[in-house]
Amino acid sequence: MSTTLFDLRGRTALVTGSSRGLGNAMARGLAEAGAAIVLNGADPGRLSAAAAAFRDAGHTAHEACFDVTDEAAIAAAFERLDAAGIAVDILVNNAGIQLRRPMVELATDDWRRVLEINLTSAFVIGREAARRMIPRGRGKVINIGSLTSDAARATVAPYTVAKGGIKMLTRAMTAEWAEHGIQANAIGPGYMLTDMNQALVDNPAFDAWVKGRTPSRRWGRPEELVGAAVFLASAASDYVNGQIIYVDGGMLAVL
Ligand code: GCO
């Protein structure tokens, strides 16, 4: 079916947390490369609106409304996809939250909640997807990490630990699933212009820090993740496994 290395026609991608933000931008890019998209979000209204926008743009969009921490809902969503004959060829584990608070003021339940949403969900959804990819002998898993997969910033400890875990989960997936034709990789976005980061963008000191610390001297735009996402979702990356590709304007590469 695919006529070029980056052609995703005939493939279906499930993108978690894709009603908005980075997930929506990556899903849009995968759709423009030919993939059918299973959009996910926990809010039914927001999810339906996102799916309608995809269909208005001429893309094939399915809706899988579930909370990524609800294991039963995840299993039920995959069973519905199975029943509809929709095979997830590409999984983008994107859903995540941010919580900015010093550790000495951080409640253990808040720590657990960030890890549950940002890390454990990628394992649970990855497991459901892999159980179906392995018999097919092929699949793509793209976990969304962060600069904090490799470098820490004060006041975002649970997010940092979760994103560090995302990098190592990606390698664990490679260790177990590569022999079955599945490529598991990660994308590490830099400081991107998203709702999650709006408070930072609006903070003149933080905005100046990002622009000064980033060799590209600017924030990233969500659509700038699409190239890495399409690469890792396509045949172009069939021999790439266990990697994290930073799309960060060079921030991690330079002191
Ligand atoms: C923060 C930001 C970061 C970015 C991104 C950087 O509070 O420092 O939210 O975590 O969102 O993860 O890669």
Residues whose N, C-alpha, C, O or C-beta is under 5 A from the ligand:
A	BS01	GCO	Q98 S146 L147 T148 R153 V156 P189 G190 Y191
